[in-house]
Amino acid sequence: MIENAKEISVSLADGRTVQAELKGADPSTDIAVLKIDVSGLKSLSFADSERLQPGQIAIAIGNPLGLQHTVTAGVVSALGRTLRASNGRLIDDIIQTDASLNPGNSGGPLVNSLGQVIGVNTATILSAQGLCFAVSANVAAFVAGKLIMEGRVKRAYLGIAGQVVNLTGRMVAANRLEKNTGVYVYEVVADQPAYNNEIRTGDIIVSFNGKPVGTVDELHKQLGADAIGRSVELGVLRNGQKLLLHAIPAEMR
């Protein structure tokens, strides 16, 4: 993790090596922003990744396996994939490409034929061939902007630990639920900035502000910056009956 690095250096195309300052990192999207004090460098522009289509040319630039300034080409294989980040959250809007990536490509740009950044290379599946992934340009640009201006991307948390459980048909029918799974709360962390006093161990969260919740990932999607410090309504199953509780998520640090 670059946020744990004691010293960061950047190697430039002309052979110079300069010290870099970490402006911010977001483990939830695998994006970090580094600042270097060097003049005369040219920047790349971001393309609108929402306009991408499968089959478009994708060119990856990086240093795979320590081989400096390597370029590989392929196509955009698929759009809208999800990928698990190191902290357990899902990264949405992932681009799948068959442009060859290897360790050392991470953080490098994925560009189109116009030289515009369409994504930031992030991961490969080692046991597969031609399955490579990049965080989309729109997500990367949003996260980078937040890191530059605020040093972090704000997200909310409830101070609980949960896992997905299946619901019986009787529970779904009796409570008129839209999903047949929920988030089982197996721990409520006390003395947290988040207000979670109404939540009990054994509760099954099935909705958040009226929106159905069936998995931990769906719950994470609801815990954005707009939920920090605001009262939210949780629908939970307790002893088989649906109850409406209130909680106040805190900012994740």
Disulfide bonds with the S-S distance in Angstrom:
none
